[in-house]
Amino acid sequence: MNLIEKTVLVTGAAQGLGREIVLQLAARGWRIVVADLNVELGQAVVRECAGAGARAFFVQVDLKTADDPVAMIQSAADHFGRLDVLINCAAYATAEAFCEMTARSWEDTLLVNVRSIALATAAAGRQMIKQGGGGRIINITSPASRMALPNYTAYAASKAAVDSLTRSAAVALASHNIQVNSVAPGMMDTPMQMKTEALFAALEGRTDLEAFLAGRTARIPLGRRTTCREVAETVVWLAAAAPDYITAERLNVSGGLDRD
Ligand SMILES: NC(=O)c1ccc[n+]([C@@H]2O[C@H](COP(=O)([O-])OP(=O)(O)OC[C@H]3O[C@@H](n4cnc5c(N)ncnc54)[C@H](O)[C@@H]3O)[C@@H](O)[C@H]2O)c1
């Protein structure tokens, strides 16, 4: 794909991995739609993009709603006239003991992590087909999707659904030369990860958070956590440089935590 003047929409782009993906694409001259619930941080990311010389705008979305996943794709098309890449990065995560699970956390998790990706991907597919075909969609999944995590059941199940969506969408859109792949990041110390790991420690009755975190890091075969930068480089490669023939793939960037 031509690296110049491509348009990308990144959800969850106000902070963490989504922000880093946006900044790497801005440095390459992409036109960017920053989609997030958080107005203040989202607008700050747009200013960072402008500082790097990229054209960017913010669209506030609540991905729990039925309409926003589709409306944000329309906003991108209205503003820039086309959409070349969609990156579904936003997610909701909470930790609960298996026997204490609540309907509310299941609902929030499934709406943000599953339904919104399905609806946004279909809307992006329609837009890309209208443009004559060609495009890429990248879903951020998690090693959790294939693990037994009794204190993280809703999140793990939602990411297993993301893997399923990636496969279905890849086949649905293949004849239009639209590639759909996913990336499974290892542990990155983002606001989401720090919040959920503190909840895991509490659920396991661990009071020494540092020792708890060190134990989790020690389980990673490469012996270290990753960074948003390292994972974003992989996402950017998939968006900008990967061969067209790669589709329906799930790329591990987890230091050997998850194994294919
Ligand atoms: N951090 C990790 O270690 C890790 C590991 C594996 C997978 N992931 C995945 O990476 C992706 C990015 O996670 P992160 O760690 O950067 O998280 P983060 O919490 O730092 O960022 C998530 C962003 O999503 C936005 N968001 C949440 N709910 C939303 C909603 N209803 N509508 C619109 N925006 C909403 C938040 O405002 C936030 O800006 C997620 O899909 C996550 O599941 C993260």
The ligand as a Tripos MOL2 file, in Angstrom:
@<TRIPOS>MOLECULE
LIG
   44    48     1     0     0
SMALL
NO_CHARGES

@<TRIPOS>ATOM
      1 N1         -2.3100   -3.5420   27.9700 N.am      1 LIG1
      2 C1         -2.1110   -4.8190   27.7770 C.2       1 LIG1
      3 O1         -1.2570   -5.4390   28.4230 O.2       1 LIG1
      4 C2         -2.9240   -5.5590   26.7390 C.ar      1 LIG1
      5 C3         -2.6490   -6.9250   26.5300 C.ar      1 LIG1
      6 C4         -3.3730   -7.6130   25.5550 C.ar      1 LIG1
      7 C5         -4.3370   -6.9450   24.7990 C.ar      1 LIG1
      8 N2         -4.5760   -5.6140   25.0300 N.ar      1 LIG1
      9 C6         -5.5690   -4.9490   24.1950 C.3       1 LIG1
     10 O2         -4.9690   -3.8000   23.6190 O.3       1 LIG1
     11 C7         -5.9970   -2.8310   23.3190 C.3       1 LIG1
     12 C8         -5.6180   -1.4760   23.8840 C.3       1 LIG1
     13 O3         -5.5780   -1.5870   25.2990 O.3       1 LIG1
     14 P1         -4.7770   -0.5760   26.2220 P.3       1 LIG1
     15 O4         -4.0370   -1.4020   27.1860 O.co2     1 LIG1
     16 O5         -4.0910    0.4560   25.4040 O.co2     1 LIG1
     17 O6         -6.0320    0.0640   27.0300 O.3       1 LIG1
     18 P2         -6.3220    1.5250   27.5720 P.3       1 LIG1
     19 O7         -7.3480    1.3630   28.6380 O.co2     1 LIG1
     20 O8         -5.0490    2.2060   27.9310 O.co2     1 LIG1
     21 O9         -7.0000    2.2350   26.3110 O.3       1 LIG1
     22 C9         -8.2720    1.8430   25.8770 C.3       1 LIG1
     23 C10        -8.9640    3.0270   25.2380 C.3       1 LIG1
     24 O10       -10.2720    2.5820   24.8400 O.3       1 LIG1
     25 C11       -11.1920    3.5990   25.1570 C.3       1 LIG1
     26 N3        -12.5390    3.0640   25.3880 N.ar      1 LIG1
     27 C12       -12.9220    2.2140   26.3640 C.ar      1 LIG1
     28 N4        -14.2550    2.0280   26.3280 N.ar      1 LIG1
     29 C13       -14.7170    2.7530   25.2760 C.ar      1 LIG1
     30 C14       -16.0060    2.9890   24.7310 C.ar      1 LIG1
     31 N5        -17.1320    2.4560   25.2690 N.pl3     1 LIG1
     32 N6        -16.1140    3.7840   23.6510 N.ar      1 LIG1
     33 C15       -15.0140    4.3650   23.1090 C.ar      1 LIG1
     34 N7        -13.7720    4.2140   23.6020 N.ar      1 LIG1
     35 C16       -13.6240    3.4160   24.6780 C.ar      1 LIG1
     36 C17       -10.6580    4.2380   26.4330 C.3       1 LIG1
     37 O11       -11.1700    5.5550   26.6370 O.3       1 LIG1
     38 C18        -9.1420    4.2190   26.1710 C.3       1 LIG1
     39 O12        -8.6960    5.4030   25.5590 O.3       1 LIG1
     40 C19        -7.2890   -3.4100   23.9010 C.3       1 LIG1
     41 O13        -8.0100   -4.0520   22.8680 O.3       1 LIG1
     42 C20        -6.7930   -4.4320   24.9100 C.3       1 LIG1
     43 O14        -7.7420   -5.4400   25.1480 O.3       1 LIG1
     44 C21        -3.8950   -4.9180   25.9870 C.ar      1 LIG1
@<TRIPOS>BOND
     1     1     2 1
     2     2     3 2
     3     2     4 1
     4     4     5 ar
     5     4    44 ar
     6     5     6 ar
     7     6     7 ar
     8     7     8 ar
     9     8     9 1
    10     8    44 ar
    11     9    10 1
    12     9    42 1
    13    10    11 1
    14    11    12 1
    15    11    40 1
    16    12    13 1
    17    13    14 1
    18    14    15 2
    19    14    16 1
    20    14    17 1
    21    17    18 1
    22    18    19 2
    23    18    20 1
    24    18    21 1
    25    21    22 1
    26    22    23 1
    27    23    24 1
    28    23    38 1
    29    24    25 1
    30    25    26 1
    31    25    36 1
    32    26    27 ar
    33    26    35 ar
    34    27    28 ar
    35    28    29 ar
    36    29    30 ar
    37    29    35 ar
    38    30    31 1
    39    30    32 ar
    40    32    33 ar
    41    33    34 ar
    42    34    35 ar
    43    36    37 1
    44    36    38 1
    45    38    39 1
    46    40    41 1
    47    40    42 1
    48    42    43 1
@<TRIPOS>SUBSTRUCTURE
     1 LIG1         1 GROUP 0 **** ****
